[in-house]
Amino acid sequence: MLSAAQAVGGSIGVAVFGSVFFAQAKTGAFTGGFQRALIVQACPLVAFLAITFLLPKRGRPEDEQHGSVTKDPVAVQKL
């Protein structure tokens, strides 16, 4: 699932940045196209960087990750 989401995200990124670049490049302003595409790339990067601080610092304990909430250590070893 993660690799599929990464592939879709990558293809959308290429499409968006390519559209921004070629919108400027068709007028002959290749440098302006690169600059504008870089700005479009930097905006989500800064937004996602800010969002990462909202993620939890620690993951769930190992026994809660798989749906078993038992406190018996013997039962946890059998899982």
C-alpha positions as CSV (number, residue, x, y, z in Angstrom):
1,M,0.0,0.0,0.0
2,L,2.8,2.4,0.9
3,S,4.7,1.8,-2.4
4,A,1.5,2.4,-4.4
5,A,0.9,5.7,-2.6
6,Q,4.5,6.7,-3.2
7,A,4.2,5.9,-6.9
8,V,1.0,7.8,-7.3
9,G,2.5,10.8,-5.4
10,G,5.6,10.7,-7.5
11,S,3.6,10.7,-10.8
12,I,1.4,13.5,-9.6
13,G,4.5,15.5,-8.6
14,V,6.1,15.0,-12.0
15,A,2.9,16.1,-13.7
16,V,2.4,19.2,-11.6
17,F,6.1,20.3,-11.8
18,G,6.3,19.5,-15.5
19,S,3.2,21.6,-16.2
20,V,4.5,24.5,-14.2
21,F,7.9,24.3,-16.0
22,F,6.5,23.9,-19.5
23,A,4.0,26.7,-19.0
24,Q,7.0,29.1,-18.7
25,A,9.2,27.2,-21.1
26,K,6.9,27.6,-24.1
27,T,7.5,31.3,-24.0
28,G,11.3,30.7,-24.0
29,A,11.8,31.4,-20.3
30,F,13.5,28.2,-19.3
31,T,15.2,29.8,-16.2
32,G,11.9,31.2,-15.1
33,G,10.2,27.8,-15.5
34,F,12.8,26.2,-13.4
35,Q,12.5,28.9,-10.7
36,R,8.7,28.7,-10.7
37,A,8.8,24.9,-10.5
38,L,11.3,25.1,-7.6
39,I,9.0,27.4,-5.7
40,V,6.1,25.1,-6.3
41,Q,8.2,22.2,-4.9
42,A,9.4,24.2,-1.9
43,C,5.9,25.1,-0.7
44,P,4.6,21.6,0.0
45,L,8.1,20.7,1.4
46,V,7.8,23.5,4.0
47,A,4.2,22.5,4.8
48,F,5.1,18.8,5.3
49,L,8.1,19.8,7.4
50,A,5.8,21.7,9.7
51,I,3.3,18.9,9.8
52,T,5.9,16.4,10.9
53,F,6.1,18.0,14.3
54,L,2.5,17.0,14.9
55,L,3.3,13.3,14.6
56,P,3.5,11.3,17.8
57,K,7.0,11.0,19.2
58,R,6.6,7.3,20.1
59,G,4.8,4.5,18.5
60,R,2.3,2.2,20.2
61,P,3.7,-0.5,22.4
62,E,4.4,-3.8,20.6
63,D,1.4,-5.6,22.2
64,E,-1.1,-3.0,21.1
65,Q,0.1,-2.9,17.5
66,H,-1.3,-6.3,16.6
67,G,-4.6,-6.1,18.5
68,S,-3.6,-8.2,21.5
69,V,-4.0,-6.2,24.8
70,T,-3.2,-9.0,27.2
71,K,-1.0,-8.3,30.2
72,D,0.1,-12.0,30.6
73,P,3.8,-12.2,29.5
74,V,3.4,-15.9,28.7
75,A,0.4,-15.3,26.4
76,V,2.3,-12.5,24.7
77,Q,5.2,-14.9,24.0
78,K,2.9,-17.4,22.4
79,L,1.6,-14.8,19.9
